[in-house]
Amino acid sequence: MPVFNTYEEELEKHEFMLGKCRGRLAVTLDILTDALTLVGMHGVYCHNSRFPNKPKLDIEQVLKYLEDSKELIISVMEEIKKQKTLEKPN
């Protein structure tokens, strides 16, 4: 799969530190953050004609989808962490 080749080093590092699932989610968050940055930069140059201080509505919607995706991924990572904590014997 191309994505695993593209992010091979990051995946190895994060999977080693956090485990397979959380490591992959962490890399996914990094990718989403990069996408947010690129879309945000694009929004600086493509303004809404009705509201010059705001980006175009499609860019605004893409930013919202990316932010929402990050929030869901973070919640999954927190849930996995809680489950791991509950599984550890005292």
Stockholm file with secondary structure:
# STOCKHOLM 1.0

chainA/1-90         MPVFNTYEEELEKHEFMLGKCRGRLAVTLDILTDALTLVGMHGVYCHNSRFPNKPKLDIEQVLKYLEDSKELIISVMEEIKKQKTLEKPN
#=GR chainA/1-90 SS CHHHHHTHHHHHHHHHHHCHHHHHHHHHHHHHHHHHHHHHHHHHHSBCSSSTTSBCHHHHHHHHHHHHHHHHHHHHHHHHHHHHHHHSCC
#=GC SS_cons        CHHHHHTHHHHHHHHHHHCHHHHHHHHHHHHHHHHHHHHHHHHHHSBCSSSTTSBCHHHHHHHHHHHHHHHHHHHHHHHHHHHHHHHSCC
//
